[in-house]
Amino acid sequence: MHRKIFSVGNSKGVSIPADYLGRLDLAVGAEVEVTLDEDHDRIVIEPVRKRKPPKGVDRVFVSQVNEFIEKYRPALKELAKK
């Protein structure tokens, strides 16, 4: 299916057919990962699927850890360099 690239603010966009989104259970606001496959000269768009915590791990704890990481990401990146 051919699509045209269009302007979206300072970026560019491509519309995704509704039936494709439906097949992947995606809707407006869903997160996708956009990567460049230079070996094959293509742009790859994949759904971001939330991974389930391992069995026996409390979901609330996982949520708290994720919030901590998001809040302190810059500091954690600096610490990782040392």
C-alpha positions in Angstrom: 0.0 0.0 0.0 1.5 3.4 -1.0 1.2 6.3 1.4 2.5 9.9 1.2 4.7 11.6 3.8 3.1 14.7 5.2 4.2 17.5 7.6 3.3 17.3 11.3 4.7 20.4 13.0 8.5 20.2 12.6 8.3 16.5 11.9 6.9 14.3 9.2 4.3 11.6 9.3 2.6 8.8 7.5 -1.0 7.6 8.1 -1.5 4.0 9.0 -4.6 2.2 7.7 -7.2 1.6 10.3 -7.4 -2.2 9.5 -3.7 -2.5 10.2 -4.1 -0.9 13.5 -7.1 -3.1 14.3 -5.2 -6.3 13.5 -2.5 -5.2 15.9 -4.9 -4.0 18.6 -3.5 -0.4 18.4 -5.4 2.8 18.7 -4.7 6.6 18.8 -2.2 7.1 21.7 -0.6 3.7 21.5 3.1 3.6 21.8 5.2 2.4 18.9 8.9 1.9 18.4 10.4 3.5 15.2 13.7 2.1 14.1 15.8 2.6 10.9 17.0 -0.7 9.3 19.9 0.7 7.3 20.8 -2.8 6.0 17.5 -3.0 4.1 16.8 0.7 3.6 13.6 0.7 5.5 11.8 2.3 8.5 10.3 -0.2 10.9 7.3 0.7 13.1 6.5 -1.9 15.8 4.0 -1.8 18.7 5.5 -1.4 22.2 4.1 -4.2 24.2 4.3 -4.0 28.0 6.1 -7.0 29.4 4.4 -8.8 32.2 6.4 -9.1 35.4 7.8 -12.5 36.2 5.5 -14.8 38.2 5.7 -13.9 41.9 6.8 -10.3 41.4 4.4 -7.7 42.7 3.0 -5.5 39.9 2.8 -2.5 42.3 6.5 -2.9 43.1 7.3 -3.1 39.3 5.3 0.1 38.8 7.1 1.9 41.6 10.5 0.9 40.2 9.5 2.1 36.7 8.4 5.5 38.2 11.7 5.8 40.0 13.7 5.0 36.8 11.7 7.6 34.8 12.0 10.3 37.5 15.8 9.8 38.0 16.8 8.7 34.5 19.3 11.5 34.0 21.0 10.8 37.3 21.1 7.1 36.7 22.6 7.6 33.2 25.4 9.7 34.8 26.0 7.1 37.5 26.3 4.4 34.8 29.1 6.3 33.2 31.2 6.1 36.4 
